[in-house]
Amino acid sequence: MYSLIHKVYAASGGESDPKRLKATYFGALPALMSEIFPTQTRATGLAVSYNIGVTVFGGFAPFVITWLIDASGNKLAPGFYLMFCAVVSLLALNAVRSTLKIR
């Protein structure tokens, strides 16, 4: 039964939607990040900021999620972590938009 559902999902193009969303995000990310830093420090600024973000929010994710599940007893706790990361991301995007004066 799973095989049939998976084939129908794949045939309907359902698997391509997350790929398109990820491509849209990662397509614009380098351009946005490069506008934040002056040309003299652009490479260093991009490398440091991207790697710190990936380390903090991605590297510690298993620890934080395990702790959230253990502390709350709620198996939906990973969703709370994702919501927290989304809010932090939107706040950062809003700060960048006002700094760069983007509409």
C-alpha positions as CSV (number, residue, x, y, z in Angstrom):
1,M,0.0,0.0,0.0
2,Y,2.8,2.4,0.9
3,S,4.4,1.8,-2.5
4,L,1.2,2.7,-4.4
5,I,0.7,5.9,-2.3
6,H,4.4,6.9,-2.9
7,K,4.1,6.3,-6.6
8,V,0.9,8.4,-6.8
9,Y,2.5,11.2,-4.8
10,A,5.6,11.1,-6.9
11,A,3.6,11.1,-10.2
12,S,1.6,14.1,-9.0
13,G,4.7,16.2,-8.7
14,G,4.4,16.3,-4.9
15,E,8.1,15.6,-4.4
16,S,9.2,18.6,-6.4
17,D,7.5,21.2,-4.2
18,P,9.9,21.0,-1.3
19,K,12.8,21.1,-3.8
20,R,11.4,24.2,-5.4
21,L,11.0,25.9,-2.1
22,K,14.6,25.0,-1.1
23,A,15.9,26.2,-4.4
24,T,14.1,29.5,-4.0
25,Y,15.5,30.0,-0.6
26,F,19.1,29.0,-1.4
27,G,19.0,30.8,-4.7
28,A,18.4,34.2,-3.1
29,L,20.4,33.6,0.1
30,P,24.0,34.3,-1.2
31,A,22.9,37.5,-2.9
32,L,21.2,38.8,0.2
33,M,24.1,37.8,2.5
34,S,26.6,39.4,0.2
35,E,24.7,42.7,0.3
36,I,25.1,42.8,4.1
37,F,28.9,43.1,4.1
38,P,31.2,45.7,2.6
39,T,33.4,44.4,-0.3
40,Q,36.6,44.4,1.8
41,T,35.2,41.9,4.4
42,R,32.5,40.2,2.3
43,A,34.1,36.7,2.1
44,T,35.0,36.6,5.8
45,G,31.6,38.0,6.8
46,L,29.8,35.5,4.6
47,A,31.8,32.5,5.9
48,V,31.7,33.4,9.5
49,S,28.0,34.3,9.7
50,Y,26.8,31.3,7.6
51,N,28.9,28.8,9.5
52,I,27.9,30.2,12.9
53,G,24.2,30.0,11.9
54,V,24.5,26.5,10.7
55,T,26.5,25.4,13.8
56,V,24.1,27.0,16.3
57,F,20.8,26.1,14.7
58,G,21.7,22.9,12.9
59,G,24.5,21.4,14.9
60,F,22.8,21.7,18.2
61,A,19.4,20.8,16.8
62,P,19.5,17.1,17.9
63,F,20.5,18.1,21.5
64,V,17.8,20.8,21.7
65,I,15.1,18.6,20.3
66,T,16.0,15.7,22.6
67,W,16.0,18.1,25.6
68,L,12.7,19.6,24.5
69,I,11.0,16.2,24.2
70,D,12.4,15.1,27.6
71,A,11.6,18.3,29.4
72,S,8.1,18.7,28.0
73,G,7.1,15.1,27.5
74,N,5.5,16.2,24.2
75,K,6.6,14.4,21.0
76,L,5.6,17.5,19.0
77,A,8.5,19.5,20.6
78,P,10.6,19.4,17.4
79,G,7.8,21.5,15.8
80,F,8.3,24.1,18.5
81,Y,12.0,24.3,17.7
82,L,11.2,24.8,14.0
83,M,8.8,27.5,14.9
84,F,11.4,29.2,17.1
85,C,13.9,29.1,14.3
86,A,11.4,30.5,11.8
87,V,10.7,33.4,14.1
88,V,14.4,34.1,14.5
89,S,14.8,33.9,10.8
90,L,11.9,36.3,10.1
91,L,13.3,38.8,12.7
92,A,16.7,38.7,11.1
93,L,15.2,39.2,7.6
94,N,13.2,42.1,8.9
95,A,16.4,43.7,10.4
96,V,18.2,43.2,7.1
97,R,15.4,44.7,5.1
98,S,15.4,47.8,7.3
99,T,19.2,48.0,7.3
100,L,19.4,47.7,3.5
101,K,16.2,49.8,3.0
102,I,14.5,47.1,0.9
103,R,10.8,47.4,0.5
